[in-house]
Amino acid sequence: MSLKNLDTTMIEAARKGDRDAMERLLTASQPDVRRYAMLHCKISDIDDAVQEVLLVIARRLESLNILAAFSSWIFKTVQRECRRLGRLALRYDPFDEAALEEWIQAKPEDELLNDLLNAIDTLPKDYREVILMKDFYQLTNKEIASELGMTLVAVKSRLHRARLAARTLLID
């Protein structure tokens, strides 16, 4: 059973305190949690991330308001945990918000604009194109999808990757 096929009644029962349902939910979730951790964690952190995410599910499931959001909640939790473990191991976070804010405050506005334009110009054509359509021409994701002949999901994914790439270029 995968997260896509989970029965919402099982999630609801686990959420209301049914221990059997919680055990089945954790057992059913574990393979997908591990698979996702393998994509986002250093190999040495995978087991720790899986264990921590399963604990988070057990402890915080009752706070989940929309049962249909269970799988995206789990994936986001795995992503956060992998990032946390990576920061602990490396004592470095490439997207440390405080450092980023400090960096922005220290630069004059025209220099920031120049750095941003250079970063966007350095991006691969596919990334540059979607960022310009979204942020410069202010098109909706649906309009971008139509213009580029892509699915809405593909546009969102490419835009996310493009912004991460631009952010990395700016910080480096």
N, C-alpha and C positions, 0 to 999 in steps of 0.2 A: 504494500500500500504506500502511496506517495502523498505528499501534502496536497496535491491537486485532487486526490480522490478521497480525502478525509470526510467523514460523515459529520455534519455540523451538530447533529444530536450528541455525538460522542464528545465533541469539543464543549458543548453546552453543559453536558453532565459533568465533565472534568472541571469546568469552570465553577459549577455549583458544589464541588467538594466530593464527588464520587471517586474514590480511590482507584477502583477498577478501571474506570474510564480514563483517569489520569495516566495510569500505567500503560494502557493500550495506546493512548495518545503519544506518550513519550517514546514508546517502542516504534510506533508508526512514523514518528517525526525524525527519529535518529538517523536513518540512512540519508535523507535529504539534507539534514543539518550537516552531516559529515561531508557530503558531496559539495555543498556550498562552501564549507570551511576549507576544503581542499583548493578551491579557487581563490580564496581571499587571505588565507593564513600562510605563514611560513610553515614548512612541513613539520617542524618541531613543536608548533603551537596547535596543530589540528586537534589532537585529543583533548587538550585543555579547553579549547574553544567549544568543542562539542559538549563536554561535560558542563561547562558554565552556562551555555545556552539552554541545555535541558533543565538546569536548575532555575534559570530565569523563567522558563515556561511554567514549571511547577509552582513557582512563587508568585508570578505576576499575571497568570492567565485570567484571573477574575477582573483585572483592570482593562482587559480587551473588550471594547464596546461593540465592535462590528465583527461577528464571527467570520464573515467572508474575507476579512483582512488578515486572518491567521497566518497564512503562508507568507505574505509580504512582511508581516511583523516579525516572523521568525527569520527571514532572510536579512532584514535590516539589523536584527539583534546579532546574528552571526557576523555580519560585516563590522558592526561596532566592536564586538569582542575581539575579532582578529586585529582590528586597528589598535585596540587597547593593548593587546598582547605584544604587538609589534613595537609600539611606543615603549613599553616596559623593557623589551629585549634590546632595542637599539638606543634607548634614551633620546629618540629623535622622532618628531612628527612633522612630515613635510608640509602639512596644512595646519600647523599650530595657529589657531585663530588669533591669539594674543600677539605672536610674532608678526603675523600678516598685517594686523591692524597697525602695529608699530611701524612696520615697513611702509605702509601707505601714508601714515602721518608724517614720516620723515622726508618724503619726496614732494617736490613742488608739483602742482597739478599738471603743468605742461609736460614735465618729465614723465609723469605717470601715463599720460595720454600717449606720448611717444613710445614708451615701453609696451603699452597695450597694443598699439598698432603694429609694432615690430613682432610681438608675440603672435598676433593673429596672422600676420603676413608669413610667419614661419610655419604655421600649421599646414598639414596636408590639405590639398584642394577640397576634399569632401568635408573636412571639419570646418575649414574657413568659410565655405559656402553656407553651411547650415547656421553657423554663428552669425554671419552677416545678415542672412534672411531673418533670423529671429530677433537679434538685438539691434541691428541697424535699420532694416526695412520694416521691423515690427510686424512680421507676418505671424499668423497663428501656426501652431504645429500642423493643423489640418491643411492649411494653405501650403505650407512647406512640403508636406507629404504629396499633395497634388502636383505641385510644381516639379518635384524631383522624381515623381513616380515611385514613391516608397510607401510603406505602411506607416501608420501613425506611431506604432511601437518602434519601428526602425528609426524614425526621426527623433523620438525622445531619447533613444539609446545613443544615437550619433551626437546629438546635442550635448548630452551628459558627458560623453567621452571627449568631445571637443573642448568643453569648458574645463574639464580636468587637465587636459593637455595644455591649454592656454595658461591656466593657473600655475602649473608646474614650470612652464617657460618663464612666467613672470617672476616666480620666486627664485628660480635658479639664476 
